């Protein structure tokens, strides 16, 4: 393995791509050391410590936003919003592309249409950034619901500095979006996914220290805050999730393909039997990221409605509003939240697969190359069969993602540990890190194989 790693850096083009990617990721991490200058850091630190101790409500929302958006909004840095606005804009345009004819026509125009949609997505990102950053600055001005006052220094708690903070955080998100695009074009790997993975990896050591701190303070024993039973269970869960993620990421449904025979002169070509690999988890980690992003909105909506109903002392619909707020806002992650989470994961799995996998085009390509699936006529029958197979295996892949997504909630509730720790070491955070890591290794392998080297995951034949 060491020899293969050295081989990677001996290839000039691949070495340049890796070094550029590392430099851009370092710039991304440096931005988290630059906080907004007009905050009262002492009061802000106390407020964030108080929120981090909450198992539900705003504290958990901030943790989830930081986990899935490569952000550090809990420190209110220039990169505080992360790439969540860009993810939200991408979701909006992908959904509109299914129902809005002009966008649907752009999607069918190939590379030119894709560039135009990306341009619209960037404009929408700026608008979303301005709204989210101003909303966050106003929350800081109000003290995040605290009674002692705002978290912005009194002399700077004016509209001018609110606008300055809004523009600063917006510019930070646009810079992150640009960094992701540069990694896509000139680096190696998926830029946005690498940013999210880097953010998760940077938080993992701190989460591990928080998990082990009670063991050093109280000792290790059965049934304690850091009992040996909890630690062993988390280790087993950690290893199991890694094995499961690798297995489901690499899993394929291989469809047999027969190529037609061609006679040229006295020689016969073709007639070989091959297979068409279809990935079980075609959508990757994007459904979880999209579902988590959308579930941020019910929290803010029902929180606002609950506060409005309470202030106005309305009785009509108060029970319904209170139930919805408890499910999505103040009561943590209950049955209704988890069912909505699972439903959105299934929806985005099928939606993402429908965007990235076109059975009709694949059937036409097989027909053009003189290949066919035994038992199915080329054309419509082949396309229908491929669509049926993909629908079935996507159901399995979505079920796996749903199980991984709810594991942190179950572990955090059953073992009484912070949700952030459970996300890192037993569920979604681990899924993202392993999936993005595998994708990165596969892209490096493609460069190695193209130059007649064995891949990092391959065994050399001796």
C-alpha positions in Angstrom: 0.0 0.0 0.0 2.9 2.4 0.8 4.3 1.7 -2.7 1.0 2.5 -4.3 0.7 5.8 -2.4 4.2 6.7 -3.5 3.2 5.9 -7.1 0.2 8.3 -6.8 2.6 11.2 -6.1 5.0 10.2 -8.8 2.4 11.0 -11.5 2.8 14.8 -12.1 -0.8 15.5 -13.1 -2.3 13.5 -10.3 0.1 15.0 -7.8 -0.9 18.5 -8.9 -4.6 17.7 -8.5 -4.1 16.3 -5.0 -1.9 19.2 -3.8 -4.3 21.8 -5.2 -7.2 20.0 -3.4 -5.3 20.0 -0.1 -4.5 23.7 -0.4 -8.1 24.6 -1.1 -9.3 22.5 1.8 -6.7 24.3 4.0 -8.1 27.7 2.9 -11.6 26.4 3.8 -10.4 25.4 7.3 -8.5 28.7 7.9 -11.8 30.6 7.4 -13.2 29.1 10.6 -10.5 30.9 12.6 -11.9 34.3 11.5 -14.9 35.2 13.6 -17.2 38.2 13.0 -15.5 41.1 14.7 -18.4 42.8 16.4 -19.5 39.8 18.6 -19.1 39.7 22.4 -17.1 36.5 22.4 -17.5 35.8 26.1 -21.3 36.0 26.1 -21.4 34.2 22.7 -19.4 31.3 24.1 -21.7 31.0 27.1 -24.8 31.1 24.9 -23.4 28.4 22.5 -22.4 26.2 25.5 -26.0 26.5 26.8 -27.4 25.6 23.4 -25.1 22.7 22.9 -26.4 21.1 26.1 -29.9 21.0 24.7 -31.1 17.7 23.3 -33.7 19.4 21.1 -34.7 22.7 19.8 -32.3 25.3 18.4 -29.2 23.7 19.8 -29.7 20.5 17.9 -30.7 22.4 14.7 -27.4 24.3 14.9 -25.5 21.0 15.3 -27.3 19.4 12.4 -26.7 22.4 10.2 -23.0 22.3 11.0 -22.8 18.6 10.3 -24.4 18.7 6.8 -23.3 22.0 5.4 -19.5 22.2 6.1 -20.3 25.2 8.3 -19.4 26.4 11.8 -22.3 28.6 12.5 -21.8 27.9 16.2 -18.7 30.1 16.1 -20.2 32.7 13.7 -17.2 32.9 11.4 -17.0 34.3 7.9 -17.7 30.8 6.7 -20.5 30.4 9.3 -23.2 29.5 6.8 -21.1 26.9 5.0 -22.5 25.6 1.7 -26.1 25.0 3.0 -27.5 27.9 0.9 -25.9 26.4 -2.2 -27.4 23.0 -1.3 -30.8 24.6 -0.8 -30.6 26.4 -4.1 -29.6 23.1 -5.9 -32.6 21.3 -4.3 -34.9 24.1 -5.5 -33.7 24.0 -9.1 -33.6 20.2 -9.3 -37.2 20.1 -8.1 -38.3 22.8 -10.5 -36.6 21.0 -13.3 -39.2 18.2 -12.9 -42.3 20.5 -13.0 -41.2 23.7 -14.8 -41.0 23.2 -18.6 -38.3 25.9 -19.3 -35.9 24.3 -16.8 -36.8 20.9 -18.1 -35.8 22.0 -21.6 -32.5 23.4 -20.3 -31.7 20.1 -18.6 -32.1 18.3 -22.0 -29.7 20.7 -23.7 -26.7 18.9 -22.4 -23.6 20.8 -21.2 -24.9 24.3 -22.3 -28.1 23.8 -20.4 -26.3 22.5 -17.3 -24.0 25.6 -17.3 -27.1 27.9 -17.5 -28.8 26.1 -14.6 -25.6 26.4 -12.5 -25.6 30.1 -13.2 -29.2 30.4 -12.0 -28.3 28.3 -8.9 -25.4 30.7 -8.0 -27.8 33.7 -8.2 -30.3 31.9 -6.0 -27.5 31.0 -3.6 -26.7 34.7 -3.1 -30.3 35.5 -2.4 -30.7 32.7 0.1 -27.4 33.7 1.7 -28.5 37.3 2.3 -31.7 36.1 3.9 -30.2 33.4 6.1 -27.2 35.5 7.2 -29.4 38.5 8.1 -31.7 36.2 10.0 -28.8 34.8 12.0 -27.4 38.3 12.7 -30.8 39.4 14.0 -30.9 36.3 16.2 -27.4 37.2 17.6 -28.7 40.7 18.2 -31.6 39.3 20.2 -29.3 37.0 22.3 -30.5 33.7 20.8 -33.6 33.8 23.0 -31.5 34.6 26.2 -32.8 37.1 28.7 -29.5 38.9 29.4 -29.5 40.7 26.0 -27.9 40.5 22.7 -24.6 38.9 21.8 -23.4 41.8 19.6 -21.2 44.5 21.3 -23.6 47.4 22.1 -21.7 50.0 20.1 -21.9 47.8 17.0 -25.5 46.7 17.3 -26.7 48.9 14.6 -28.3 48.3 11.2 -25.0 49.3 9.4 -23.0 46.5 11.1 -25.9 44.1 10.7 -25.6 44.7 6.9 -21.8 44.4 7.1 -22.1 41.1 8.9 -24.7 39.9 6.3 -22.5 40.8 3.4 -19.5 39.2 5.1 -21.2 35.8 5.7 -22.6 35.9 2.2 -19.2 36.5 0.7 -17.8 33.6 2.8 -20.4 31.2 1.4 -19.8 32.3 -2.2 -16.0 31.8 -1.6 -16.8 28.2 -0.4 -18.9 27.6 -3.5 -16.0 28.8 -5.7 -13.6 26.5 -3.8 -15.9 23.6 -4.4 -16.1 24.4 -8.1 -12.3 24.7 -8.4 -11.8 21.3 -6.8 -14.3 19.8 -9.3 -12.5 21.4 -12.3 -8.8 21.3 -11.3 -8.6 19.1 -8.2 -9.7 15.6 -7.5 -13.0 14.4 -6.1 -16.4 16.1 -5.7 -15.7 19.6 -4.2 -18.9 20.0 -2.1 -18.7 16.5 -0.7 -15.0 17.0 0.2 -15.9 20.2 2.0 -18.6 18.4 4.0 -16.2 15.5 4.8 -13.4 17.9 5.9 -15.8 19.6 8.3 -17.0 16.3 9.8 -13.4 15.0 10.2 -12.4 18.3 11.9 -15.2 17.9 14.5 -14.7 14.2 15.2 -11.7 14.5 17.6 -13.6 17.0 19.7 -16.7 14.8 19.8 -14.4 11.9 20.8 -12.9 13.9 23.7 -16.4 14.9 24.9 -17.4 11.2 24.8 -14.4 10.1 26.9 -14.3 13.1 29.3 -16.7 11.5 31.8 -14.5 8.4 31.9 -11.5 10.5 33.1 -13.6 12.5 35.5 -15.8 9.7 37.0 -14.0 6.5 36.0 -15.1 3.7 33.8 -17.7 1.3 35.1 -21.0 -0.4 34.1 -23.9 1.9 34.0 -22.0 5.2 34.4 -22.0 8.2 32.0 -19.0 6.7 30.2 -19.6 3.1 31.1 -17.6 0.4 29.4 -20.8 -1.1 28.0 -21.5 2.2 26.2 -18.0 2.5 24.8 -18.0 -1.1 23.6 -21.4 -0.7 22.0 -20.3 2.5 20.2 -17.1 0.8 19.0 -19.1 -2.2 17.6 -21.6 0.2 16.0 -18.7 2.3 14.5 -17.1 -0.8 12.9 -20.5 -2.2 11.8 -21.5 1.0 10.1 -18.2 1.2 8.2 -18.5 -2.4 6.9 -22.2 -1.8 6.0 -21.4 1.5 4.2 -18.6 0.0 2.2 -20.7 -3.1 1.3 -23.8 -1.1 0.2 -21.6 1.5 -1.6 -19.8 -1.2 -3.6 -22.9 -3.3 -4.1 -24.1 -3.8 -7.7 -26.9 -5.5 -9.6 -25.2 -7.1 -12.6 -27.5 -7.5 -15.6 -26.2 -10.0 -18.2 -25.7 -8.6 -21.7 -25.1 -10.5 -24.9 -23.4 -8.8 -27.8 -24.5 -9.7 -31.3 -22.1 -11.5 -33.7 -20.7 -9.7 -36.7 -19.2 -11.4 -39.7 -16.5 -9.5 -41.5 -14.9 -11.5 -44.3 -14.0 -14.9 -42.8 -13.8 -13.7 -39.2 -16.6 -13.5 -36.6 -16.6 -10.7 -34.1 -18.7 -10.2 -31.0 -21.0 -12.8 -29.4 -19.4 -12.2 -26.0 -21.4 -12.3 -22.8 -20.8 -9.4 -20.4 -22.7 -7.6 -17.7 -24.1 -4.2 -17.0 -23.4 -3.0 -13.4 -26.2 -1.0 -11.7 -25.3 0.5 -8.3 -27.6 -0.3 -5.4 -27.0 3.1 -3.8 -27.1 5.2 -7.0 -27.8 8.4 -5.1 -25.0 8.2 -2.6 -25.3 10.5 0.5 -27.2 13.3 -1.3 -30.7 12.1 -0.2 -29.7 12.4 3.5 -28.2 15.8 3.0 -31.3 17.1 1.1 -33.7 15.6 3.6 -31.9 17.1 6.5 -31.8 20.5 4.8 -35.6 20.5 4.1 -36.4 19.4 7.7 -34.8 22.7 9.0 -37.8 24.6 7.6 -40.5 22.9 9.8 -38.5 23.8 12.9 -38.5 27.5 12.2 -42.1 27.5 10.9 -43.6 25.7 13.9 -41.4 27.5 16.3 -42.7 30.8 15.0 -46.3 29.6 15.0 -46.0 28.3 18.6 -44.6 31.6 19.8 -47.4 33.5 17.9 -50.1 31.3 19.4 -48.7 31.7 22.9 -48.3 35.5 22.6 -51.8 35.9 21.2 -53.3 33.4 23.7 -55.2 31.7 20.9 -56.9 28.5 21.7 -58.1 27.4 18.2 -55.5 25.0 16.8 -53.2 25.4 19.8 -53.1 21.7 20.4 -52.1 21.0 16.8 -49.5 23.7 16.8 -48.1 22.5 20.1 -47.9 18.9 18.8 -46.1 19.9 15.6 -43.7 22.1 17.5 -42.9 19.3 19.9 -42.3 16.9 17.0 -40.2 19.2 14.8 -39.0 21.9 17.2 -38.8 21.9 20.9 -39.2 18.2 21.7 -36.2 16.8 19.9 -36.5 14.0 17.3 -39.7 12.1 17.8 -41.7 9.5 15.8 -43.2 12.1 13.4 -39.8 13.7 12.7 -38.2 10.4 12.0 -41.1 9.2 9.7 -40.8 12.5 7.8 -37.0 12.0 7.6 -37.4 8.5 6.2 -40.1 9.6 3.7 -37.9 12.4 2.4 -34.9 10.1 2.1 -37.0 7.6 -0.1 -38.3 10.5 -2.2 -34.8 12.0 -2.8 -33.3 8.5 -3.5 -35.8 8.0 -6.3 -35.7 11.6 -7.5 -31.9 11.6 -7.6 -31.8 8.2 -9.4 -34.3 9.5 -12.0 -32.1 12.5 -12.7 -28.8 10.5 -13.0 -30.0 7.3 -14.5 -32.0 7.3 -17.8 -33.0 3.7 -18.8 -34.2 4.8 -22.3 -30.8 6.3 -23.2 -29.0 3.2 -21.8 -31.3 0.9 -23.9 -30.6 3.0 -27.0 -26.9 2.8 -26.4 -27.0 -1.0 -26.0 -29.0 -1.2 -29.3 -26.5 1.1 -31.1 -23.6 -1.1 -30.0 -25.4 -4.3 -31.1 -25.9 -5.6 -27.5 -29.1 -6.8 -25.9 -30.3 -8.3 -22.6 -31.3 -12.0 -23.1 -35.0 -12.4 -23.0 -35.9 -8.7 -23.8 -36.2 -7.1 -27.1 -34.0 -4.0 -27.7 -35.7 -0.7 -27.3 -38.8 -0.2 -25.2 -38.8 -3.6 -23.5 -35.2 -3.2 -22.5 -35.8 0.3 -21.1 -38.8 -0.9 -19.1 -36.8 -3.8 -17.7 -33.9 -1.5 -16.6 -36.3 0.9 -15.0 -38.0 -1.9 -13.1 -34.7 -3.3 -11.8 -33.5 0.2 -10.8 -36.7 0.9 -8.9 -36.3 -2.3 -6.9 -32.7 -1.9 -6.0 -33.2 1.8 -5.2 -35.8 0.8 -2.7 -33.2 -1.4 -0.9 -30.6 1.4 -1.1 -33.1 4.0 0.3 -33.9 1.6 3.2 -30.3 1.3 4.1 -29.9 5.1 4.1 -33.0 5.5 6.2 -31.6 3.0 8.8 -28.3 4.8 8.9 -30.1 8.2 9.2 -32.1 7.2 12.3 -29.3 5.4 14.1 -28.0 8.6 15.8 -31.4 9.4 17.2 -31.9 5.9 18.6 -28.4 5.8 20.0 -28.6 9.3 21.5 -32.0 8.5 23.1 -31.2 5.0 24.3 -27.7 5.6 25.6 -28.2 9.2 26.8 -25.3 10.7 24.9 -25.2 14.0 22.8 -26.8 13.7 19.4 -23.6 15.1 17.7 -21.5 12.3 19.1 -23.9 9.7 17.9 -24.0 11.3 14.4 -20.2 11.2 14.1 -19.6 7.7 15.4 -22.7 5.8 14.7 -24.6 7.1 11.7 -24.9 9.8 9.1 -21.5 11.6 9.7 -19.7 8.3 9.3 -21.7 7.4 6.2 -20.7 10.7 4.6 -17.0 10.3 5.5 -16.8 6.7 4.2 -18.8 7.3 1.0 -16.9 10.4 0.0 -13.6 8.6 0.9 -14.5 5.6 -1.3 -15.5 8.0 -4.2 -12.1 9.8 -3.8 -10.2 6.5 -3.9 -12.1 5.4 -7.0 -11.2 8.6 -8.8 -7.6 8.2 -7.9 -7.8 4.6 -9.2 -9.1 5.8 -12.5 -6.0 7.9 -13.0 -3.7 5.0 -12.0 -5.5 2.5 -14.2 -5.4 4.9 -17.2 -1.6 4.9 -16.8 -1.4 1.1 -16.5 -0.8 1.1 -12.7 -2.8 -1.1 -10.3 -5.4 0.7 -8.3 -5.3 1.4 -4.6 -8.1 -1.2 -4.0 -6.7 -3.8 -6.3 -4.3 -6.6 -5.5 -1.3 -7.0 -7.8 -1.0 -10.3 -9.7 2.4 -11.8 -9.1 
